[in-house]
Amino acid sequence: MARELNKELIKVTGLSSFGTLIEWYDFFIIASVAATVWPLLYYPKSVGVAASVAASIATYASAFFSRPIGAMIFGHYGDKLGRKPMLIWTLGITSLGMIGLALTPTYATIGFIAPILLLIFRLVEGIGLGGEWGGAASVITEFSLRSRKVGYWTSWIQATTAFGIVLSILGTLIARELMPASEFDNYGWRILIGIGAIVLIIGAIVRYYIFESPQFQKILKEGQVLKAPLSVAFKSDWKRIILSGLCWPFIVTLVAIEMYPTGLSYMLELKANLLTAYSAVLVGNLVQALAIILGGALSDRVNRRKLILLISNVLSILASVTFFPLLNFGNAMWFTIAYSFLGFSIGLGFGTVAALLTELYPTKYRYTASGFSFQLGGVIAGIYSSLLLPTVILISHGLVKAWPLIEVLSVSVCVIALIANLLLKESKETE
C-alpha cells in the first residue's frame, strides 16, 4: 500500500512541479540577459548604461506584479472547476509570454515599441506563472496528506526552482561555448527561451493525463464546491492571506535583489570571468536545492513550518549582509561561499513554504488562497527589485557603489517577514 502511494506521489509531484522547473529555468535566463544583454538591445544608447540596466531589471521584475492577477483568475476557477484544467491553461499562457519574449525585435529595428513589447510579454508570462504555483502546490498537498509527509513532498516543487536555474546555467554555458558572444547576444538567448516554451507546451499536453486531486473530487461529489471561491476566500480569511503572503517573501526578494541578476552583474563588474561567476551560481543553487529538501523534511518532523521558516529568516539576515562583502574578495572561492551561504539560508525556509501556505486553507478555496498569498510575496519582491533596487543603483551611480544600500533593502524585507511570521497563526486544514 505504501509503495503504491509513493509511486502515485512521485508521478503527481513530477507532473505538478514541471511548470515550476521551467519557470525558474526561464527566470535565470531572463535575469541574466536582463543584466547583460537587454540593456544593449532594447534601449537607446543616449539614456546611459545605468538607466538602461535599471530599466531592463525593472522589466524583468514586472512579472511579479501580474502574478497575483493570474493567481486570482486561475485560483478561482481551479477551486470551482478543478485543479487539472487550470494547470494545463497556466502552462499554455506562460509559453505564450515566453514565445513573445523570444521573438521581440530590438530597439534598432522598431524603436521604442521594442521595450514596450518586452514588458507586455513579460506581464503575460507573469499571469500564467501566477496561476501555476497555487494549483501545483494544492495538488501535491492533497495527494500527500495520506503519507503524513506533506512538507517533504511539497518541498520538491520548491526545489525545482534551484534545479531550473541549474538547467538554465548549463544551457547558457553550452550556448555561449558553441557560438560567439555577439551571436549569443543577438539570438542565442532567444533560442534558450524558445526551448523552454516548447517544453511547456509539451508539459501541458502531458498534464492532461494527471490525476485530479482526490480532495477536490470529494467536495465535488458532496456538492461543496463554492460558486465564488475567490470572494469567499477573501471574506473568510483575508488576514491570514495577507500575513501568510508577507511571512516568506524575504526568500524570493533576496534572490531577486542579490543573487540574480544583481549578484551576477556585480561579479562581472568586478571583472570576474563569466564561467567563474556562473560556476558560483551553479554551486549555490545545488546547495539551495539540498537545503529546500532538508527544510521540507524537517518541517514534517518538528511539525512546525513556521519554526523552520523563522530560523531561515534569521540566517538569511546574516547571509544577506555578508553577501556583497564576500563577493568583494573577488575570487572564485569567495563567490562560491557567498552564493552557498545565501542559498542554504533561504532554501531551508523555502522548503516549508508550500506545505505552510496550502495547509492553512480548506480544500474549497485552497488553490485561490494559497496561490494568492504566494504571489503576494512575489509582489513584495517586485517592489524591491523593480522599483527600489533600480532607484538605489541610480542614486549610487552604479551597481558596485550601491551594495551597502542593497543590503539595507535586504534586511528590511527580512524584518517585515519576521514580524508577519510571528503574527501568523499556524493551523492545519485538511478538509
Secondary structure, 3 states (H helix, E strand, C coil): CHHHHHHHHHHHHHHHHHHHHHHHHHHHHHHHHHHHCHHHHCCCHHHCHHHHHHHHHHHHHCHHHHHHHHHHHHHHHHHHHCHHHHHHHHHHHHHHHHHHHHHCCCHHHHCCHHHHHHHHHHHHHHHHHHHHHHHHHHHHHHHHHHHCCHHHHHHHHHHHHHHHHHHHHHHHHHHHHHCCHHHHHHHHHHHHHHHHHHHHHHHHHHHHHCCCCHHHHHHHHCCCCCCCHHHHHHHHHHHHHHHHHHCCCHHHHHHHHHHHHHHHHHHHHCCCCHHHHHHHHHHHHHHHHHHHHHHHHHHHHHCCHHHHHHHHHHHHHHHHHHHHHHHCCCCHHHHHHHHHHHHHHHHHHHHHHHHHHHHCCCHHHHHHHHHHHHHHHHHHHHHHHHHHHHHHHHHCCCHHHHHHHHHHHHHHHHHHHHHHHHHCCCCCCCC
